[in-house]
Amino acid sequence: MHGAFILTTVTVTDPAAFTDYRSAVGKVNALLGGDMLVRGAVAEVLEGEGAAGEVVVVLGFADAAAARAYIASPEYAALAPLRAAAGRFTIRVVA
């Protein structure tokens, strides 16, 4: 059961770099226990602001502390250069 989630939206600016990032972050998820619940491109914006093609990712965690620990981990921090090269990321904790 998940008590908290990391919700990330990405405007991809470099598809090749984003592919590299996805591969690397998948290894971090496996190591640190983020359950991949959603990963895909927005097909259509039904209401409000947003862009078709924006990527949405949702990871599940036991609680907000576990989600924050994931983001604060050295393994995730090491991916910062890949994220910066891949696009614009907005990362939220939802609890």
C-alpha positions in Angstrom: 0.0 0.0 0.0 1.3 3.4 -1.0 0.9 6.3 1.4 2.8 8.9 -0.7 3.8 9.4 -4.3 6.4 11.3 -6.3 4.6 13.0 -9.2 7.0 14.2 -11.9 6.2 16.1 -15.1 8.8 16.5 -17.7 9.0 18.7 -20.8 11.6 16.7 -22.8 14.1 18.9 -24.7 16.6 16.2 -25.7 15.0 12.8 -26.4 18.3 11.0 -26.5 19.3 12.4 -23.1 15.9 11.5 -21.7 16.3 7.9 -22.9 19.6 7.8 -21.0 18.0 9.3 -17.9 15.1 6.8 -18.0 17.6 3.9 -18.1 19.6 5.3 -15.2 16.6 6.2 -13.0 15.1 2.8 -13.5 18.2 1.4 -11.7 17.8 3.8 -8.9 14.1 2.9 -8.6 15.0 -0.8 -8.3 17.7 0.0 -5.7 15.7 2.4 -3.5 12.2 0.9 -3.9 10.2 3.4 -5.9 7.2 1.6 -7.4 6.7 2.8 -10.9 2.9 3.3 -11.2 2.6 5.6 -14.2 5.0 6.6 -17.0 3.8 8.0 -20.2 3.3 11.0 -22.4 0.2 13.2 -22.1 -2.1 12.3 -25.0 -4.5 15.1 -24.5 -5.0 18.0 -22.1 -8.7 18.0 -21.1 -8.8 21.1 -18.9 -6.3 23.7 -17.7 -2.7 24.4 -18.7 -0.4 21.7 -20.1 1.2 20.3 -23.2 0.4 17.2 -25.1 3.6 15.2 -25.2 4.7 16.2 -21.7 5.8 13.1 -19.8 4.2 12.2 -16.4 5.7 9.8 -14.0 4.2 8.6 -10.7 6.3 6.5 -8.2 4.7 5.0 -5.1 6.2 4.9 -1.6 5.2 3.7 1.8 5.0 7.3 3.2 6.2 10.8 2.5 9.4 10.3 4.5 10.4 7.5 2.1 9.6 9.6 -0.9 11.7 12.5 0.4 14.5 10.1 1.3 14.5 8.8 -2.3 14.8 12.3 -3.7 17.6 13.2 -1.2 19.6 10.0 -1.8 23.1 10.2 -3.3 22.0 7.8 -6.0 19.2 10.1 -7.2 21.3 13.2 -6.8 23.9 11.7 -9.1 21.4 11.8 -11.9 21.1 15.6 -11.8 23.3 16.2 -14.9 21.2 13.7 -16.9 18.0 15.4 -15.8 19.3 18.8 -16.7 20.4 17.6 -20.2 17.1 15.8 -20.8 14.5 18.5 -20.1 12.6 20.5 -17.6 11.4 18.5 -14.6 8.9 19.4 -11.9 9.0 16.9 -9.0 6.3 16.9 -6.3 5.6 14.7 -3.2 1.9 13.9 -2.9 0.8 12.5 0.4 
